[in-house]
Amino acid sequence: MEDGDAHTDGDAVRPDAERPDAEGPDAERPVAKGPEAGRSDAERTELEELRGRLTALENERARRSPRHHGRSLLAAVFVVLGCLLAPLSVVAAWAADVVGDTDRYVATVAPLASNPAVQDAVANRATDALMTRLDLPALLADVTPADRPRLQQALGGKLGGALEGAVRSFVHDQAQKVAASDAFRTVWTDANRRIHSTLDKALTGSGGGAVQLKNDTVTLDLGPLVDQVKQRLVDAGLTPAEHIPAVHADFTLARSDQIDKVKTYVRLLQLAGNWLPVLAVLLVAVGVLLSVRRRRALVAGCIGVAVATGILGVGLSVFRAIYLDRLPAGVSTDAAAAVYDALVHFLRTTVRMVVALAVVVALGAWLTGPGRYAGLVRRLWTSGIGAVRGTADHAGLRTGPVGPFVRRYRTWINWLLVAVALLVYLLWSYPTGWVVIGIALCLLFALAVVEFLAARKAGAGQLTRPA
């Protein structure tokens, strides 16, 4: 045989035991080199399977990436629109509740009657209105001799000379007493309840009633309070005060140079009502469903809603400073600040609630994901509950038939608890941020109890989660 043939057929005449790729039972495996050196056969097989899966995923991604790009872009558009509508939804819900819910409106403005700054501003306004209608010389001349000692005592012994200061101080004291009385708080609450139906007209710039819109200002008529002050003056000895004609003193509730635009915006938001929040939630939900990575999209959408709504909360504080800085001279800044804070109290509460809810949902979605740190948190959670369960077992605590039942239906029980928490939130009349946090903590505690009951012994003193 020639050398060339011998070389060509060399592999064919070699025994199977000496061939590198022999598959016989006695064949020797090639020596692994590089990163795979020292690995067992099972590890090398698993590594090859993982490489194959990775290659398949890369091929699938390369084949479908154009369509995924368009789908992801559309999902991002929906999520961004939902995030942008979130703060508008909060304002729309506030506008609908302030105008449409009498009890909510009364609960919002009722504390103003006990605010010292508002009481002082109301007393000053009533005093100014009465002093402009008091003819002091003629009024004092008409005081009967029997009433003069009592009036002189009320005025500090001054019935002659410069009386204007003494009379103003006397009238202001009576006005402050009326404003600080329980009777005024009752009158304030009842009046606001009666005039609530005219608030819509005030915001739209039409109609009359106790709340009116004049010269870019929303005002409240203090006529009933002035009547009470007049009666107190008469009771104190200034009997001619009962002849003072009816006085209508206006108390400013809100003022803005852009009131015409505000009327339009409030009307539009009132029409949107509670539909705008539903639309915002639907847009975010559609964006999440269209997204390739839904969990990541849900986390991003919730964070976006929290940030956008948080900006609204910051904007309320900034607008408050601007609003108070532009008040005209003579308007009590403290009283105006109290009125502003009362009117936007529900709005601020809703902002905190939405931010808290969005953060809770984002945390829940992240913690249930495959992320490294999320997995670490879950392992810490499981090991902590396992340690508690181990201590309870050593103390002689037994779950009896409850443990196997919970282990069998644990997934269904967890979803049922989530559904109950969601139902409680939806049925809560006016949830706040603290309500959301409280519901989340209660749900977390319930899930911990389920995990505690579902844990079982894997060995001596060791606990593991059921497969």
PARO-529131 format. One line per 2 residues: number of its first residue (from 0); their letters; for each residue x, y, z of C-alpha. Coordinates in steps of 0.2 Angstrom, whole numbers, plus 5000, padded with zeros to 4 digits. Example, Ala and Ser with C-alpha at 12.3 -4.5 7.8 and 13.67 -1.06 7.14 Angstrom:
PARO-529131
0> as> 5062,4978,5039 ~ 5068,4995,5036
end
This chain:
PARO-529131
0> me> 5000,5000,5000 ~ 5007,5017,4995
2> dg> 5010,5030,5008 ~ 4996,5041,5002
4> da> 4983,5027,5004 ~ 4990,5022,5021
6> ht> 4988,5040,5027 ~ 4970,5041,5019
8> dg> 4964,5025,5027 ~ 4973,5027,5043
10> da> 4957,5032,5053 ~ 4948,5018,5045
12> vr> 4959,5004,5051 ~ 4962,5011,5069
14> pd> 4953,5002,5082 ~ 4937,5010,5089
16> ae> 4945,5011,5106 ~ 4958,5022,5099
18> rp> 4946,5034,5089 ~ 4943,5051,5098
20> da> 4925,5050,5094 ~ 4922,5032,5099
22> eg> 4905,5029,5108 ~ 4908,5012,5114
24> pd> 4906,5008,5133 ~ 4925,5008,5135
26> ae> 4928,5024,5125 ~ 4938,5038,5134
28> rp> 4931,5055,5136 ~ 4942,5069,5129
30> va> 4950,5080,5142 ~ 4941,5096,5145
32> kg> 4951,5112,5143 ~ 4948,5130,5147
34> pe> 4933,5135,5158 ~ 4925,5118,5157
36> ag> 4940,5110,5165 ~ 4935,5101,5181
38> rs> 4916,5101,5177 ~ 4906,5085,5178
40> da> 4897,5077,5164 ~ 4880,5083,5170
42> er> 4887,5101,5172 ~ 4894,5101,5154
44> te> 4877,5094,5148 ~ 4867,5108,5157
46> le> 4879,5121,5150 ~ 4877,5115,5133
48> el> 4858,5115,5135 ~ 4859,5133,5141
50> rg> 4869,5138,5127 ~ 4857,5131,5115
52> rl> 4843,5140,5123 ~ 4852,5156,5123
54> ta> 4856,5154,5104 ~ 4837,5150,5101
56> le> 4832,5165,5110 ~ 4844,5176,5101
58> ne> 4838,5169,5084 ~ 4820,5172,5089
60> ra> 4824,5190,5095 ~ 4833,5193,5078
62> rr> 4818,5187,5069 ~ 4804,5196,5078
64> sp> 4813,5212,5083 ~ 4806,5224,5070
66> rh> 4788,5219,5075 ~ 4793,5221,5094
68> hg> 4800,5238,5091 ~ 4784,5245,5084
70> rs> 4774,5236,5098 ~ 4785,5243,5111
72> ll> 4784,5260,5104 ~ 4765,5259,5104
74> aa> 4765,5253,5122 ~ 4776,5267,5128
76> vf> 4765,5280,5120 ~ 4750,5273,5129
78> vv> 4759,5272,5146 ~ 4765,5290,5144
80> lg> 4748,5296,5139 ~ 4741,5288,5155
82> cl> 4755,5296,5166 ~ 4751,5313,5158
84> la> 4732,5311,5162 ~ 4735,5305,5180
86> pl> 4737,5323,5187 ~ 4722,5329,5177
88> sv> 4712,5314,5183 ~ 4716,5319,5201
90> va> 4710,5337,5198 ~ 4694,5331,5188
92> aw> 4690,5320,5203 ~ 4692,5335,5215
94> aa> 4681,5346,5204 ~ 4668,5333,5203
96> dv> 4667,5330,5222 ~ 4668,5348,5227
98> vg> 4654,5353,5216 ~ 4644,5337,5216
100> dt> 4645,5331,5234 ~ 4637,5343,5247
102> dr> 4644,5333,5262 ~ 4661,5333,5255
104> yv> 4661,5352,5252 ~ 4654,5356,5269
106> at> 4667,5345,5277 ~ 4680,5354,5267
108> va> 4675,5372,5272 ~ 4668,5369,5290
110> pl> 4685,5370,5299 ~ 4687,5388,5292
112> as> 4674,5394,5305 ~ 4686,5389,5319
114> np> 4702,5396,5311 ~ 4708,5411,5320
116> av> 4714,5420,5305 ~ 4697,5418,5296
118> qd> 4688,5424,5312 ~ 4699,5439,5313
120> av> 4697,5443,5295 ~ 4678,5441,5296
122> an> 4677,5452,5312 ~ 4687,5466,5303
124> ra> 4676,5465,5287 ~ 4660,5466,5298
126> td> 4667,5480,5308 ~ 4672,5490,5292
128> al> 4655,5487,5285 ~ 4646,5493,5301
130> mt> 4658,5508,5304 ~ 4654,5515,5287
132> rl> 4635,5516,5292 ~ 4637,5523,5309
134> dl> 4634,5542,5312 ~ 4642,5543,5329
136> pa> 4636,5560,5335 ~ 4618,5556,5330
138> ll> 4619,5539,5336 ~ 4626,5543,5353
140> ad> 4613,5557,5354 ~ 4599,5545,5352
142> vt> 4605,5534,5367 ~ 4593,5534,5380
144> pa> 4598,5540,5398 ~ 4595,5523,5405
146> dr> 4607,5515,5393 ~ 4621,5528,5394
148> pr> 4629,5521,5409 ~ 4630,5503,5402
150> lq> 4636,5510,5385 ~ 4649,5521,5394
152> qa> 4656,5506,5403 ~ 4657,5496,5387
154> lg> 4666,5510,5379 ~ 4679,5512,5393
156> gk> 4671,5528,5400 ~ 4672,5538,5384
158> lg> 4656,5546,5378 ~ 4663,5562,5373
160> ga> 4677,5569,5362 ~ 4686,5557,5350
162> le> 4675,5542,5351 ~ 4678,5534,5334
164> ga> 4692,5523,5340 ~ 4683,5518,5355
166> vr> 4667,5514,5346 ~ 4677,5504,5332
168> sf> 4686,5494,5346 ~ 4669,5491,5354
170> vh> 4661,5485,5337 ~ 4677,5474,5333
172> dq> 4676,5466,5350 ~ 4658,5461,5347
174> aq> 4661,5455,5330 ~ 4676,5444,5336
176> kv> 4664,5437,5349 ~ 4651,5433,5336
178> aa> 4665,5425,5325 ~ 4672,5414,5338
180> sd> 4655,5408,5345 ~ 4647,5391,5342
182> af> 4633,5400,5334 ~ 4644,5407,5320
184> rt> 4651,5390,5317 ~ 4633,5383,5315
186> vw> 4628,5398,5304 ~ 4644,5395,5294
188> td> 4641,5377,5291 ~ 4622,5378,5288
190> an> 4625,5393,5276 ~ 4638,5383,5266
192> rr> 4627,5368,5265 ~ 4613,5379,5258
194> ih> 4623,5388,5246 ~ 4632,5373,5239
196> st> 4620,5372,5225 ~ 4626,5389,5219
198> ld> 4644,5384,5219 ~ 4643,5378,5201
200> ka> 4635,5394,5196 ~ 4649,5404,5204
202> lt> 4663,5393,5196 ~ 4654,5396,5179
204> gs> 4651,5414,5182 ~ 4632,5415,5181
206> gg> 4618,5415,5194 ~ 4618,5423,5211
208> ga> 4615,5417,5229 ~ 4627,5418,5244
210> vq> 4642,5414,5234 ~ 4644,5426,5219
212> lk> 4658,5429,5207 ~ 4661,5448,5204
214> nd> 4677,5456,5197 ~ 4687,5440,5197
216> tv> 4683,5437,5215 ~ 4672,5423,5223
218> tl> 4664,5431,5238 ~ 4653,5425,5253
220> dl> 4640,5437,5260 ~ 4642,5440,5279
222> gp> 4625,5448,5281 ~ 4619,5436,5294
224> lv> 4635,5439,5304 ~ 4633,5458,5304
226> dq> 4615,5456,5310 ~ 4621,5446,5325
228> vk> 4634,5460,5328 ~ 4621,5473,5327
230> qr> 4610,5463,5340 ~ 4625,5462,5352
232> lv> 4628,5481,5350 ~ 4610,5484,5355
234> da> 4611,5472,5370 ~ 4627,5481,5376
236> gl> 4617,5498,5376 ~ 4619,5505,5359
238> tp> 4600,5504,5356 ~ 4600,5515,5340
240> ae> 4611,5502,5331 ~ 4595,5492,5328
242> hi> 4590,5506,5316 ~ 4605,5502,5305
244> pa> 4599,5496,5288 ~ 4603,5478,5282
246> vh> 4622,5477,5278 ~ 4629,5465,5265
248> ad> 4648,5463,5268 ~ 4657,5452,5256
250> ft> 4671,5440,5262 ~ 4683,5434,5249
252> la> 4684,5416,5247 ~ 4695,5416,5231
254> rs> 4703,5429,5219 ~ 4712,5427,5203
256> dq> 4715,5438,5188 ~ 4713,5422,5177
258> id> 4696,5418,5184 ~ 4689,5417,5167
260> kv> 4701,5403,5162 ~ 4699,5395,5178
262> kt> 4680,5394,5176 ~ 4682,5386,5159
264> yv> 4695,5373,5165 ~ 4684,5369,5181
266> rl> 4669,5366,5170 ~ 4678,5355,5158
268> lq> 4685,5345,5173 ~ 4668,5344,5181
270> la> 4661,5337,5165 ~ 4676,5324,5164
272> gn> 4672,5319,5182 ~ 4677,5302,5186
274> wl> 4679,5296,5168 ~ 4696,5304,5166
276> pv> 4704,5293,5180 ~ 4696,5278,5172
278> la> 4703,5283,5155 ~ 4721,5286,5163
280> vl> 4721,5268,5171 ~ 4715,5260,5155
282> lv> 4728,5269,5145 ~ 4742,5262,5156
284> av> 4734,5245,5157 ~ 4734,5244,5138
286> gv> 4752,5250,5137 ~ 4757,5236,5149
288> ll> 4747,5223,5140 ~ 4755,5228,5123
290> sv> 4773,5228,5130 ~ 4785,5214,5127
292> rr> 4791,5215,5145 ~ 4775,5218,5154
294> rr> 4782,5218,5172 ~ 4795,5231,5168
296> al> 4781,5241,5159 ~ 4770,5240,5174
298> va> 4784,5246,5186 ~ 4788,5260,5174
300> gc> 4770,5265,5172 ~ 4767,5266,5191
302> ig> 4783,5276,5194 ~ 4778,5288,5180
304> va> 4760,5290,5187 ~ 4768,5293,5205
306> va> 4780,5306,5198 ~ 4767,5315,5187
308> tg> 4755,5316,5202 ~ 4769,5321,5214
310> il> 4773,5336,5202 ~ 4755,5341,5204
312> gv> 4757,5341,5223 ~ 4772,5352,5221
314> gl> 4763,5364,5209 ~ 4749,5366,5222
316> sv> 4762,5373,5234 ~ 4771,5384,5221
318> fr> 4754,5391,5216 ~ 4749,5394,5234
320> ai> 4764,5406,5236 ~ 4761,5415,5220
322> yl> 4742,5417,5224 ~ 4746,5424,5241
324> dr> 4759,5436,5234 ~ 4747,5443,5222
326> lp> 4733,5447,5234 ~ 4727,5465,5234
328> ag> 4731,5476,5249 ~ 4719,5475,5263
330> vs> 4716,5456,5261 ~ 4721,5445,5276
332> td> 4735,5434,5269 ~ 4733,5422,5284
334> aa> 4714,5420,5280 ~ 4717,5418,5262
336> aa> 4730,5405,5265 ~ 4718,5396,5277
338> vy> 4704,5396,5264 ~ 4716,5390,5250
340> da> 4722,5376,5261 ~ 4705,5371,5265
342> lv> 4699,5371,5247 ~ 4713,5361,5241
344> hf> 4714,5349,5256 ~ 4705,5335,5247
346> lr> 4715,5338,5231 ~ 4731,5336,5241
348> tt> 4724,5320,5250 ~ 4721,5313,5233
350> vr> 4738,5317,5227 ~ 4746,5308,5242
352> mv> 4734,5293,5239 ~ 4738,5291,5221
354> va> 4757,5292,5224 ~ 4756,5279,5238
356> la> 4745,5267,5227 ~ 4757,5269,5212
358> vv> 4772,5266,5223 ~ 4764,5251,5231
360> va> 4759,5243,5215 ~ 4777,5246,5208
362> lg> 4785,5238,5223 ~ 4773,5223,5221
364> aw> 4777,5221,5203 ~ 4796,5222,5206
366> lt> 4796,5210,5220 ~ 4787,5197,5211
368> gp> 4799,5198,5196 ~ 4815,5188,5191
370> gr> 4827,5202,5196 ~ 4842,5198,5206
372> ya> 4838,5209,5221 ~ 4820,5205,5220
374> gl> 4825,5187,5222 ~ 4836,5191,5236
376> vr> 4822,5200,5245 ~ 4810,5185,5243
378> rl> 4823,5173,5250 ~ 4825,5184,5265
380> wt> 4807,5185,5267 ~ 4805,5166,5265
382> sg> 4820,5162,5277 ~ 4814,5174,5290
384> ig> 4796,5166,5290 ~ 4805,5149,5290
386> av> 4815,5154,5305 ~ 4799,5159,5314
388> rg> 4790,5143,5309 ~ 4805,5133,5316
390> ta> 4805,5142,5332 ~ 4786,5138,5333
392> dh> 4789,5120,5329 ~ 4802,5118,5343
394> ag> 4789,5126,5355 ~ 4777,5113,5351
396> lr> 4765,5123,5339 ~ 4757,5112,5326
398> tg> 4746,5117,5312 ~ 4736,5101,5310
400> pv> 4726,5099,5294 ~ 4727,5118,5291
402> gp> 4745,5117,5285 ~ 4743,5104,5271
404> fv> 4727,5113,5265 ~ 4736,5130,5264
406> rr> 4751,5121,5255 ~ 4739,5114,5242
408> yr> 4729,5130,5239 ~ 4742,5143,5243
410> tw> 4742,5151,5226 ~ 4723,5153,5226
412> in> 4723,5160,5244 ~ 4736,5173,5239
414> wl> 4726,5179,5225 ~ 4711,5179,5235
416> lv> 4719,5190,5248 ~ 4725,5202,5234
418> av> 4707,5203,5227 ~ 4700,5207,5245
420> al> 4713,5221,5247 ~ 4708,5228,5230
422> lv> 4690,5227,5235 ~ 4692,5236,5251
424> yl> 4702,5250,5242 ~ 4688,5252,5229
426> lw> 4674,5252,5242 ~ 4683,5265,5253
428> sy> 4674,5281,5251 ~ 4688,5293,5251
430> pt> 4705,5283,5253 ~ 4720,5293,5258
432> gw> 4738,5289,5257 ~ 4738,5281,5274
434> vv> 4723,5271,5270 ~ 4733,5264,5255
436> ig> 4748,5260,5266 ~ 4737,5252,5279
438> ia> 4729,5241,5266 ~ 4746,5236,5259
440> lc> 4753,5232,5276 ~ 4738,5221,5281
442> ll> 4739,5212,5264 ~ 4758,5209,5268
444> fa> 4754,5202,5285 ~ 4741,5191,5278
446> la> 4753,5184,5265 ~ 4766,5181,5279
448> vv> 4753,5171,5288 ~ 4749,5161,5273
450> ef> 4768,5158,5270 ~ 4770,5153,5289
452> la> 4756,5140,5288 ~ 4762,5133,5271
454> ar> 4780,5131,5277 ~ 4785,5113,5282
456> ka> 4799,5103,5288 ~ 4812,5097,5276
458> ga> 4824,5089,5289 ~ 4829,5091,5307
460> gq> 4825,5109,5311 ~ 4825,5115,5293
462> lt> 4810,5122,5284 ~ 4807,5124,5265
464> rp> 4794,5130,5254 ~ 4783,5117,5246
466> a> 4787,5114,5227
end
